Structures are given as C-alpha cells and as structure tokens.
Amino acid sequence: MSFNSINNALQAFSKISLEEMNGVKLMDRVESKFILSAKQLPEILNQIKNDYRVVSILGNLTPSYKTVYFDTDSFYFYHEHHRGRKNRYKVRFRNYVESNLTFLEVKHKQNGRIDKQRIKVNNNNFILSPEDLMFLKEANIDQTELKQKLTNHYKRITLVSNHSVERVTFDIDVNFKYHEFNSGLKNVVIVELKQPTLSRTTPIYKVLKDAQIKSYNVSKYCIGLIKTHGIEKVKYNRFKKKIIQLNKINAL
C-alpha cells in the first residue's frame, strides 16, 4: 500500500476538526459498507474532494484506532451475527491513539439500523471496571462471561459531507491480533457510509457505483475472529465467500 498517494489525495480536501464534527455523530444511523483495493482509493478520493471535508486530528488525516472486542468463550456475539440475527450486539473498547481517548461502546443493530451507546473511560488497560459493567447492564448486555477476544488496529480516514448529514470512513492497514496470532488486510480498504436514513444519491455512493463497487456487508470483528482463532474454533460457512473475496483483494 502506498500511503503517499493516499495522503496526497487527502491534501486536496478542506479540513474539519474533531470538535466541529460533533454535530454529525450519527449514533443512530444506517450503514452501507463497501470493500476495495488500496490502489483504488486515491482516485475515489480525488473524485469527491469538493463534496466532503476530511477530519484532522492534531494535523493527522489518517489517525490510528485500536479496538478491543469482548465476547463469551462460546462466541455468542459472533454466532448471532453468523446466524444473521436482525437484533444483535457488539461490545468493545475503542481507543483513539493520537488523542489518547478511550470509550466503552455497545453497538446494537436492529432491523438494519445502528444504535451506538458509549461512555468515556479513563484507563487504557481495556479491563472492564465496575462502572463499565454497570453501563453494560443498563444497555441490556449480560456482562458476566465477557472476555477479550480480539484486538484490531487500523488507520481511519473520516469524511464529513458538505451537503447533508453524512459521514464516510475508510479503514486502511487493518491488522487483527489475539495473543500471539496476527493477521492483516494491508491492501484492503473497508468503507462505511453512515447516514440518518439510506440515500443512494450522495456523491460517494455515485462514485462507488460508477467504479462498479457494490455494497458489501463485512464485519471487522467477524473477519478478525476467523483469522486469529481459526476455522476450527468458530463456524464460518456464511462468511466463507467474504474471506475469499477479502483475500483476493488483499493479494492485489
């Protein structure tokens, strides 16, 4: 992956600070996801540079994220996703590395909509405190058996629309880790389009469509779990085609 060409493309965007972006949090939203090769990203960015602003954190346009996911030993959350449940959860710590901010988040997907709740935490050891457990209880999460099951690291480009309430994120240089097991998708870009209601008429949607990049649901947690725990640990037949497609793009 050439970060230089991506960073060069981002320089053409107007900038927006993290504080200014607070009005577009979209904690209750719909998401559309896409995957593409890192080689395609600079051209995609060039085509939408006048329609979006890029979030700058301390001058960094590709800040680093660290996410620690929790699940049970039987991988309850993972298997709910694998079963295609319309009502499912994720529990995670998300650390904004350069800003040194960490939040405990509960992501609830129900009938296609995302509702995210989170609280700021003051430690980076990613261990659930009594206060954290109370937050999870209030979010209807059975917290008694939760354990760390996956850590992922990536860099994220965040764009904010100039025309509507819309955010677009591009996750690049994605790496998964569990104990001594590491796996990555260095050449894959995971795109998330976040909107209050689904719209297929926004600039990013049109550009992706013109590039013949179709909506493609993919979960970093599920893919990372398969890649670090192995197919002998988790059932993955519903995700087999996704793994093949991601590996194909990653090899480009």
PAZAPA-4460 file (N, C-alpha, C; in steps of 0.05 Angstrom, whole numbers, plus 32768, in hexadecimal, padded with zeros to 4 digits):
% residues 252
    n_x    n_y    n_z   ca_x   ca_y   ca_z    c_x    c_y    c_z   seq   type   mol
   8011   7FE8   8000   8000   8000   8000   8012   8019   8000     1      M     A
   800B   802C   7FEF   8019   8045   7FEE   800A   805A   7FFD     2      S     A
   8014   8060   8016   8007   8075   8026   800C   8091   801A     3      F     A
   8022   8094   800B   8027   80AE   7FFF   8012   80B7   7FEC     4      N     A
   8009   80A5   7FDA   7FF4   80AD   7FC7   7FDA   80B2   7FD5     5      S     A
   7FD4   80A4   7FEB   7FBB   80A9   7FFA   7FBD   80C4   8008     6      I     A
   7FD3   80C9   8015   7FD6   80E2   8023   7FD6   80FA   8010     7      N     A
   7FE2   80F6   7FF9   7FE2   810C   7FE4   7FC5   8112   7FDC     8      N     A
   7FB5   80FD   7FD8   7F99   8102   7FD1   7F8A   8110   7FE7     9      A     A
   7F90   810B   8000   7F82   8117   8016   7F89   8135   8019    10      L     A
   7FA0   813D   8010   7FA9   8159   8013   7F96   816B   8003    11      Q     A
   7F88   8161   7FF0   7F76   8172   7FDF   7F5C   8178   7FED    12      A     A
   7F56   816A   8004   7F3D   816E   8012   7F3F   8185   8026    13      F     A
   7F29   8193   802A   7F27   81A6   8041   7F27   8195   805A    14      S     A
   7F31   81A1   8070   7F34   8193   8089   7F1D   819A   809C    15      K     A
   7F17   8187   80AE   7F04   818C   80C4   7F0F   817F   80DD    16      I     A
   7F0C   818C   80F4   7F17   8182   810D   7F04   816E   8119    17      S     A
   7F0E   815F   812C   7EFE   814B   813B   7EE7   8159   8149    18      L     A
   7EEC   8170   8154   7ED8   817F   8163   7EC1   8188   8150    19      E     A
   7EC9   8192   8138   7EB5   819B   8125   7EA4   8184   811A    20      E     A
   7EAF   816B   811B   7EA0   8154   8111   7E8B   814B   8125    21      M     A
   7E8B   8155   813D   7E79   814B   8152   7E5B   814D   8149    22      N     A
   7E55   815F   8137   7E3A   8162   812E   7E31   814C   811B    23      G     A
   7E44   813B   8113   7E3E   8126   8100   7E46   810B   810D    24      V     A
   7E3F   8107   8126   7E47   80EF   8134   7E39   80D6   8129    25      K     A
   7E1F   80D9   8122   7E0F   80C3   8116   7E11   80AA   8127    26      L     A
   7E0A   80AD   8141   7E0A   8095   8152   7DF2   8083   814C    27      M     A
   7DDD   808E   8140   7DC7   807F   8136   7DC6   8082   8118    28      D     A
   7DCA   806C   8109   7DD0   8070   80EC   7DCB   8056   80DD    29      R     A
   7DCE   8058   80C3   7DD1   8040   80B1   7DED   8041   80A5    30      V     A
   7DF8   8029   80A1   7E13   8027   8096   7E12   8017   807C    31      E     A
   7E22   8020   8068   7E27   8011   8050   7E45   800D   804E    32      S     A
   7E4D   7FF4   804A   7E69   7FED   804A   7E72   7FE4   802E    33      K     A
   7E8C   7FE9   8028   7E98   7FE2   800F   7EB4   7FD9   8014    34      F     A
   7EBF   7FCA   8002   7EDC   7FC3   8003   7EE9   7FC9   7FE8    35      I     A
   7F02   7FD2   7FE9   7F10   7FD8   7FD1   7F2E   7FD5   7FD6    36      L     A
   7F3D   7FD5   7FC1   7F5A   7FD4   7FC3   7F66   7FEF   7FCA    37      S     A
   7F7B   7FEF   7FDA   7F88   8008   7FE1   7F92   8017   7FC8    38      A     A
   7F97   8008   7FB2   7FA0   8015   7F99   7F8A   8026   7F8D    39      K     A
   7F71   801F   7F93   7F5A   802E   7F88   7F54   8047   7F98    40      Q     A
   7F5D   8048   7FB1   7F55   805E   7FC3   7F5C   807A   7FBA    41      L     A
   7F75   807F   7FB2   7F7B   809B   7FAA   7F69   80A6   7F95    42      P     A
   7F61   8096   7F81   7F50   80A0   7F6C   7F33   80A5   7F76    43      E     A
   7F2A   8094   7F88   7F10   8098   7F95   7F10   80B2   7FA4    44      I     A
   7F25   80B7   7FB3   7F27   80D0   7FC3   7F28   80E8   7FB0    45      L     A
   7F37   80E6   7F9B   7F3A   80FD   7F88   7F1E   8106   7F7D    46      N     A
   7F0D   80F3   7F7A   7EF3   80F9   7F6E   7EDF   8106   7F81    47      Q     A
   7EE4   8104   7F9B   7ED1   810F   7FAE   7EDD   8126   7FC0    48      I     A
   7EF4   8130   7FB7   7F03   8144   7FC8   7EF3   815E   7FCC    49      K     A
   7EE1   8164   7FBA   7ED1   817D   7FBD   7EB7   8179   7FCC    50      N     A
   7EB1   8160   7FD2   7E97   815A   7FDF   7E99   8153   7FFC    51      D     A
   7EB1   814F   8006   7EB5   8147   8022   7ECD   8156   802E    52      Y     A
   7ECD   8158   8049   7EE4   8161   8058   7EF0   8149   8066    53      R     A
   7F0A   814A   806A   7F18   8134   8077   7F1E   813C   8094    54      V     A
   7F19   812A   80A7   7F1E   812F   80C3   7F3C   812F   80C8    55      V     A
   7F46   8144   80D5   7F62   8147   80DC   7F65   8146   80FB    56      S     A
   7F74   8133   8104   7F79   8130   8121   7F97   8136   8126    57      I     A
   7F9C   814D   8132   7FB7   8156   8137   7FC7   8156   811E    58      L     A
   7FBA   815E   8108   7FC7   8160   80EE   7FC9   8145   80DF    59      G     A
   7FC0   8130   80EB   7FC1   8115   80DF   7FA7   810F   80D1    60      N     A
   7FA9   8108   80B8   7F91   8102   80A8   7F8B   80E4   80A7    61      L     A
   7F9D   80D4   80B1   7F98   80B7   80B2   7F9F   80AD   80CE    62      T     A
   7F90   80B6   80E3   7F96   80AF   80FE   7F93   8091   8103    63      P     A
   7FA0   8088   8118   7FA1   806B   811F   7F8B   8065   8133    64      S     A
   7F7F   804E   8130   7F6A   8044   8142   7F73   8028   814C    65      Y     A
   7F6B   8023   8165   7F6E   8009   8171   7F53   8001   817D    66      K     A
   7F4A   7FE9   8175   7F30   7FDF   817F   7F34   7FC4   818C    67      T     A
   7F29   7FC1   81A5   7F2A   7FA8   81B4   7F0E   7F9E   81B6    68      V     A
   7F09   7F87   81AA   7EEE   7F7B   81AA   7EEB   7F67   81C1    69      Y     A
   7ED2   7F66   81CC   7ECC   7F53   81E1   7EB6   7F3F   81D7    70      F     A
   7EB9   7F27   81E0   7EA5   7F13   81DA   7EA6   7EFD   81EF    71      D     A
   7E95   7EEA   81EE   7E96   7ED3   8200   7EA9   7EBE   81F5    72      T     A
   7EAF   7EAA   8205   7EC0   7E94   81FC   7EB3   7E84   81E6    73      D     A
   7E98   7E85   81E4   7E8A   7E77   81CF   7E85   7E8A   81B7    74      S     A
   7E90   7EA2   81B8   7E8E   7EB6   81A3   7E71   7EBC   819C    75      F     A
   7E62   7EC3   81B1   7E45   7EC8   81AD   7E40   7EDE   8199    76      Y     A
   7E4D   7EF5   819C   7E48   7F0C   818A   7E4F   7F05   816D    77      F     A
   7E66   7EF7   816A   7E6E   7EEF   814F   7E59   7EDD   8142    78      Y     A
   7E50   7EC8   8152   7E3E   7EB5   8146   7E22   7EC1   8141    79      H     A
   7E1A   7ED5   8150   7E01   7EE4   814A   7E04   7EF1   812F    80      E     A
   7E1B   7EFD   8129   7E20   7F09   810F   7E20   7EF3   80F9    81      H     A
   7E2E   7EDD   80FE   7E30   7EC8   80EB   7E14   7EBC   80E5    82      H     A
   7E02   7EBC   80F8   7DE7   7EB2   80F4   7DD6   7EC6   80E4    83      R     A
   7DE0   7EDE   80E1   7DD1   7EF2   80D3   7DBB   7EFF   80E4    84      G     A
   7DBF   7EFF   80FE   7DAA   7F0B   8110   7DA6   7F28   8109    85      R     A
   7D8D   7F31   8108   7D87   7F4D   8103   7D8B   7F5E   811B    86      K     A
   7D8D   7F52   8132   7D91   7F60   814C   7DAA   7F56   8159    87      N     A
   7DC0   7F65   8157   7DD9   7F5B   8162   7DEB   7F72   816C    88      R     A
   7E00   7F6A   817B   7E10   7F7D   8189   7E2E   7F78   8184    89      Y     A
   7E3E   7F8E   8188   7E5B   7F8C   818B   7E62   7F9C   81A4    90      K     A
   7E76   7F92   81B3   7E81   7FA1   81CA   7E9E   7FA4   81C6    91      V     A
   7EA8   7FBD   81C9   7EC4   7FC2   81C3   7ECE   7FDB   81D1    92      R     A
   7EE8   7FDC   81D6   7EF6   7FF5   81DC   7F01   8000   81C2    93      F     A
   7EFE   801A   81BE   7F0A   8026   81A7   7F1D   803C   81B1    94      R     A
   7F36   803A   81A9   7F4B   804D   81B1   7F53   805E   8198    95      N     A
   7F51   8078   819B   7F5B   808B   8187   7F78   8091   818F    96      Y     A
   7F8A   8085   8181   7FA6   8083   818A   7FB3   809E   818E    97      V     A
   7FB2   80AF   8179   7FC0   80C9   817B   7FB3   80DB   818F    98      E     A
   7F99   80D9   8192   7F8A   80EA   81A5   7F8B   80DF   81C1    99      S     A
   7F94   80C6   81C4   7F94   80B9   81DE   7F78   80B9   81EC   100      N     A
   7F64   80B4   81DC   7F48   80B2   81E5   7F3F   8095   81E2   101      L     A
   7F31   808B   81F6   7F26   8070   81F5   7F09   8070   81FE   102      T     A
   7EF9   8061   81EF   7EDC   805F   81F5   7ED5   8041   81F7   103      F     A
   7EC3   803B   8209   7EB6   8021   8208   7E9C   8024   81F9   104      L     A
   7E98   8013   81E4   7E82   8016   81D2   7E71   7FFD   81D1   105      E     A
   7E57   8001   81CF   7E44   7FEC   81C8   7E37   7FF3   81AE   106      V     A
   7E3B   7FE2   819A   7E30   7FE7   817F   7E19   7FD3   817B   107      K     A
   7E01   7FDE   8178   7DE9   7FCE   8176   7DDE   7FD1   815A   108      H     A
   7DDC   7FBB   814B   7DD0   7FBB   8131   7DB5   7FAD   8132   109      K     A
   7DA0   7FBB   8129   7D85   7FB0   812A   7D76   7FB8   8111   110      Q     A
   7D6F   7FA4   8101   7D60   7FA8   80E9   7D6D   7FBD   80D6   111      N     A
   7D87   7FBB   80D4   7D96   7FCC   80C2   7D9F   7FE6   80CC   112      G     A
   7D96   7FEE   80E4   7D9F   8008   80F0   7DB4   8003   8106   113      R     A
   7DC6   8016   8108   7DDB   8014   811C   7DD6   8029   8132   114      I     A
   7DD6   801F   814B   7DD5   8031   8162   7DEE   802C   8173   115      D     A
   7DFE   8042   8177   7E17   803E   8186   7E16   804F   819F   116      K     A
   7E1C   8041   81B5   7E1F   804F   81CF   7E3C   804C   81D8   117      Q     A
   7E46   8061   81E5   7E62   805F   81EE   7E66   8071   8207   118      R     A
   7E7B   806A   8216   7E84   807A   822C   7EA2   807D   822B   119      I     A
   7EAC   8094   8233   7EC8   8098   8233   7ED4   808A   824B   120      K     A
   7EEB   807D   8247   7EF9   8070   825D   7F14   807C   8261   121      V     A
   7F1F   807A   8278   7F38   8088   827F   7F50   8076   8280   122      N     A
   7F4E   805E   8277   7F65   804C   8277   7F68   803E   825C   123      N     A
   7F80   8036   8256   7F85   8029   823C   7F8E   800C   8240   124      N     A
   7F86   8000   8257   7F8D   7FE4   825A   7F77   7FD2   8250   125      N     A
   7F61   7FDE   8247   7F4B   7FD0   823A   7F40   7FB9   824B   126      F     A
   7F3F   7FBE   8265   7F32   7FAB   8277   7F18   7FB8   8281   127      I     A
   7F03   7FA9   8281   7EE9   7FB3   8289   7EE8   7FB9   82A7   128      L     A
   7EE3   7FD2   82AD   7EE1   7FDB   82C9   7EC4   7FD7   82D3   129      S     A
   7EBF   7FD9   82ED   7EA4   7FD8   82F8   7E91   7FEC   82EA   130      P     A
   7E9C   8004   82E5   7E8B   8019   82D7   7E85   8010   82BA   131      E     A
   7E99   8004   82AD   7E94   7FFA   8292   7E7F   7FE4   8292   132      D     A
   7E80   7FD2   82A6   7E6D   7FBC   82A7   7E51   7FC6   82AC   133      L     A
   7E4F   7FDC   82BB   7E35   7FE8   82C0   7E2A   7FF4   82A6   134      M     A
   7E3B   8001   8297   7E33   800C   827D   7E29   7FF6   826B   135      F     A
   7E37   7FDF   826A   7E2E   7FC9   8259   7E14   7FBE   8262   136      L     A
   7E10   7FBC   827C   7DF7   7FB2   8287   7DE0   7FC4   827E   137      K     A
   7DE4   7FDE   8280   7DCF   7FF1   8278   7DC9   7FF0   825A   138      E     A
   7DDD   7FE6   824B   7DDA   7FE3   822E   7DCF   7FC7   8227   139      A     A
   7DC6   7FB8   823B   7DBA   7F9E   8237   7DCE   7F89   822E   140      N     A
   7DE7   7F8C   8236   7DFC   7F78   8230   7E01   7F67   8248   141      I     A
   7E01   7F4D   8245   7E09   7F3A   825A   7E27   7F3A   825B   142      D     A
   7E32   7F48   826F   7E4F   7F4D   8270   7E5E   7F38   827F   143      Q     A
   7E51   7F24   828A   7E5E   7F11   829D   7E74   7F00   8290   144      T     A
   7E72   7EFA   8276   7E85   7EE7   826A   7E96   7EF5   8255   145      E     A
   7E96   7F0F   8253   7EA4   7F1D   823E   7EC3   7F1C   8242   146      L     A
   7ED1   7F16   822D   7EEE   7F16   822E   7EF9   7F23   8214   147      K     A
   7F11   7F2D   8215   7F1E   7F38   81FD   7F22   7F21   81E8   148      Q     A
   7F19   7F26   81D0   7F1B   7F11   81BC   7F2A   7F19   81A3   149      K     A
   7F2D   7F34   819F   7F3B   7F3D   8187   7F43   7F5A   818B   150      L     A
   7F5B   7F61   8180   7F64   7F7C   817E   7F69   7F82   8161   151      T     A
   7F60   7F99   8158   7F68   7FA1   813D   7F73   7FBE   813D   152      N     A
   7F85   7FC2   812B   7F91   7FDC   8127   7F8D   7FE4   810A   153      H     A
   7F88   7FFD   8105   7F85   8007   80EA   7F88   8025   80EA   154      Y     A
   7F8B   8030   80D2   7F8B   804D   80CE   7F70   8054   80C1   155      K     A
   7F64   806B   80C9   7F4A   8072   80BE   7F4A   808E   80B3   156      R     A
   7F40   8090   809A   7F39   80A9   808E   7F1C   80AE   8093   157      I     A
   7F15   80C6   809D   7EF9   80CD   80A2   7EF2   80E6   8092   158      T     A
   7EDD   80E3   8081   7ED4   80F9   8071   7EB8   8101   807B   159      L     A
   7EB3   811C   807B   7E99   8127   8082   7E8E   8136   806A   160      V     A
   7E75   8130   8064   7E69   813B   804C   7E65   815A   804E   161      S     A
   7E69   8167   8038   7E63   8184   8036   7E46   8189   8030   162      N     A
   7E37   8174   802A   7E1C   8178   801F   7E06   816D   8031   163      H     A
   7E0C   8159   8042   7DF8   814C   8051   7E04   8140   806B   164      S     A
   7DF3   8135   807C   7DFC   8127   8094   7E06   810C   808C   165      V     A
   7E20   810A   8088   7E2B   80F1   807E   7E49   80F0   8084   166      E     A
   7E52   80D9   808C   7E6F   80D4   8091   7E77   80BC   8081   167      R     A
   7E90   80BD   8077   7E9C   80A6   806A   7EB6   80A0   8076   168      V     A
   7EBB   8086   807E   7ED5   807F   8089   7EE2   806A   8076   169      T     A
   7EFC   806C   8075   7F0D   8059   8066   7F21   804D   8079   170      F     A
   7F1F   8034   807F   7F32   8027   8091   7F47   8019   8080   171      D     A
   7F60   8021   8086   7F77   8016   8076   7F8B   800A   8089   172      I     A
   7F9C   7FF9   807E   7FB2   7FEC   808D   7FA6   7FDD   80A5   173      D     A
   7F92   7FCD   80A1   7F84   7FBF   80B7   7F94   7FA7   80C0   174      V     A
   7F98   7FA4   80DA   7FA6   7F8E   80E6   7F97   7F82   80FD   175      N     A
   7F96   7F68   80FF   7F88   7F5A   8114   7F9C   7F4B   8125   176      F     A
   7F95   7F4A   8140   7FA7   7F3C   8152   7F98   7F2F   8168   177      K     A
   7FA0   7F17   816F   7F96   7F09   8187   7FAD   7EF9   8192   178      Y     A
   7FB7   7F01   81AA   7FCF   7EF5   81B6   7FE6   7EF6   81A1   179      H     A
   7FF1   7EDE   819A   8007   7EDE   8188   7FFF   7EDD   816A   180      E     A
   7FE5   7EDC   8165   7FDB   7EDA   814A   7FD7   7EF5   813D   181      F     A
   7FE3   7EFA   8126   7FE0   7F13   8117   7FD7   7F0D   80FB   182      N     A
   7FC6   7F1E   80F0   7FBE   7F1D   80D4   7FB6   7F38   80CB   183      S     A
   7FBA   7F3E   80B2   7FB3   7F59   80A8   7FA7   7F59   808D   184      G     A
   7F9B   7F70   8087   7F90   7F76   806C   7F9D   7F90   8063   185      L     A
   7FB6   7F8F   805E   7FC6   7FA7   8058   7FBD   7FB6   803F   186      K     A
   7FB2   7FA7   802C   7FAB   7FB4   8012   7F8D   7FB6   800E   187      N     A
   7F7E   7FB2   8023   7F61   7FB4   8021   7F58   7FCE   802F   188      V     A
   7F45   7FDC   8023   7F39   7FF3   802F   7F1C   7FEC   8035   189      V     A
   7F14   7FF0   804E   7EF8   7FEB   8056   7EEA   8006   8059   190      I     A
   7ED6   800A   8048   7EC8   8023   8047   7EAD   8021   8056   191      V     A
   7EA7   8035   8066   7E8D   8035   8074   7E80   8050   806F   192      E     A
   7E68   804F   8063   7E58   8067   805E   7E43   8069   8073   193      L     A
   7E43   807E   8083   7E31   8081   809A   7E1E   8098   8096   194      K     A
   7E04   8091   8097   7DEF   80A5   8091   7DD7   80A1   80A4   195      Q     A
   7DC8   80B7   80A8   7DB0   80B4   80B9   7D9B   80A2   80AC   196      P     A
   7D98   80A4   8092   7D87   8092   8082   7D96   808C   8069   197      T     A
   7D91   8075   805D   7DA0   806C   8046   7D9B   807E   802E   198      L     A
   7DB1   8088   8022   7DAF   8097   8009   7DC5   808D   7FF6   199      S     A
   7DBC   8087   7FDD   7DCF   807E   7FC9   7DD5   8094   7FB5   200      R     A
   7DD0   80AC   7FBC   7DD4   80C3   7FA9   7DEB   80D5   7FB2   201      T     A
   7DF9   80CE   7FC7   7E0F   80DF   7FD1   7E28   80DB   7FBF   202      T     A
   7E3A   80EE   7FBF   7E52   80EC   7FAE   7E62   80D3   7FB1   203      P     A
   7E67   80CA   7FC9   7E78   80B2   7FCD   7E69   809A   7FC2   204      I     A
   7E4F   8098   7FC6   7E40   8081   7FBB   7E42   8080   7F9D   205      Y     A
   7E3F   8097   7F90   7E40   8099   7F73   7E5B   8091   7F69   206      K     A
   7E70   809B   7F76   7E8C   8095   7F6D   7E91   8077   7F6F   207      V     A
   7E89   806B   7F86   7E8D   804E   7F89   7E7E   803E   7F75   208      L     A
   7E65   8047   7F6F   7E55   8039   7F5B   7E62   803A   7F40   209      K     A
   7E6C   8052   7F39   7E79   8055   7F1F   7E92   8044   7F1C   210      D     A
   7E9F   803F   7F33   7EB7   802D   7F34   7EAF   8010   7F36   211      A     A
   7E95   800A   7F35   7E8A   7FEF   7F37   7E92   7FE2   7F52   212      Q     A
   7E92   7FF2   7F67   7E97   7FE8   7F82   7E7C   7FE7   7F90   213      I     A
   7E73   7FCF   7F95   7E58   7FCB   7FA0   7E59   7FC9   7FBE   214      K     A
   7E42   7FD0   7FCB   7E40   7FCD   7FE8   7E47   7FB1   7FF0   215      S     A
   7E56   7FAE   8006   7E61   7F94   800E   7E64   7F93   802C   216      Y     A
   7E51   7F86   8039   7E51   7F85   8056   7E69   7F75   8060   217      N     A
   7E79   7F81   8071   7E90   7F73   807C   7E94   7F7D   8099   218      V     A
   7E9B   7F6C   80AB   7EA0   7F73   80C7   7EBD   7F6E   80CD   219      S     A
   7ECB   7F83   80D6   7EE7   7F80   80DD   7EE9   7F6C   80F5   220      K     A
   7ED6   7F6C   8107   7ED7   7F5A   811D   7ED5   7F3D   8114   221      Y     A
   7EC1   7F37   8103   7EBD   7F1B   80FA   7ED5   7F12   80E9   222      C     A
   7EDE   7F22   80D7   7EF5   7F1A   80C6   7F0E   7F17   80D7   223      I     A
   7F12   7F29   80E9   7F2A   7F27   80FB   7F29   7F0F   810D   224      G     A
   7F12   7F08   8116   7F0F   7EF0   8127   7F16   7ED7   8118   225      L     A
   7F0C   7ED4   8100   7F12   7EBD   80EF   7F30   7EBB   80EA   226      I     A
   7F3C   7ED2   80E4   7F59   7ED2   80DC   7F6B   7ECD   80F4   227      K     A
   7F63   7ED4   810C   7F74   7ED0   8123   7F6E   7EB7   8134   228      T     A
   7F55   7EAF   8133   7F4D   7E97   8143   7F4C   7E7E   8133   229      H     A
   7F49   7E81   8119   7F4A   7E6A   8107   7F2E   7E5D   8103   230      G     A
   7F2C   7E50   80EC   7F12   7E45   80E5   7F0A   7E2D   80F6   231      I     A
   7F1D   7E22   8105   7F16   7E0C   8117   7F09   7E16   8130   232      E     A
   7F0B   7E30   8136   7F00   7E3B   814E   7EE4   7E48   8149   233      K     A
   7EE0   7E53   8132   7EC7   7E61   812D   7EBB   7E58   8112   234      V     A
   7EA1   7E54   8112   7E93   7E4D   80FA   7E93   7E65   80E7   235      K     A
   7E99   7E61   80CD   7E9C   7E78   80BC   7E92   7E74   80A0   236      Y     A
   7E81   7E5F   809B   7E78   7E5A   8080   7E6A   7E71   8073   237      N     A
   7E5B   7E81   8082   7E4D   7E99   8077   7E60   7EAE   806E   238      R     A
   7E78   7EAE   8079   7E8C   7EC3   8073   7EA2   7EB9   8060   239      F     A
   7EA0   7EA0   8057   7EB5   7E94   8047   7EBB   7EA5   802D   240      K     A
   7EA6   7EAD   801F   7EA9   7EBC   8007   7EB5   7ED8   800D   241      K     A
   7EAE   7EE3   8024   7EBA   7EFD   802B   7ED8   7EFB   8030   242      K     A
   7EE0   7EE5   803E   7EFC   7EE1   8043   7F0C   7EDE   8029   243      I     A
   7F00   7ECE   8016   7F0D   7ECA   7FFC   7F10   7EE5   7FED   244      I     A
   7EFB   7EF5   7FED   7EFC   7F0E   7FDF   7F10   7F22   7FEC   245      Q     A
   7F10   7F23   8006   7F23   7F34   8014   7F40   7F2C   800F   246      L     A
   7F45   7F12   800F   7F60   7F08   800A   7F68   7F0E   7FED   247      N     A
   7F55   7F0D   7FDB   7F5B   7F13   7FBF   7F62   7F30   7FBB   248      K     A
   7F53   7F42   7FC8   7F5A   7F5E   7FC6   7F74   7F64   7FD4   249      I     A
   7F79   7F57   7FEA   7F91   7F5C   7FFA   7FAA   7F54   7FEA   250      N     A
   7FA7   7F41   7FD8   7FBE   7F38   7FC8   7FC4   7F49   7FB0   251      A     A
   7FB3   7F5D   7FAA   7FB8   7F6E   7F93   7FD0   7F80   7F97   252      L     A
***
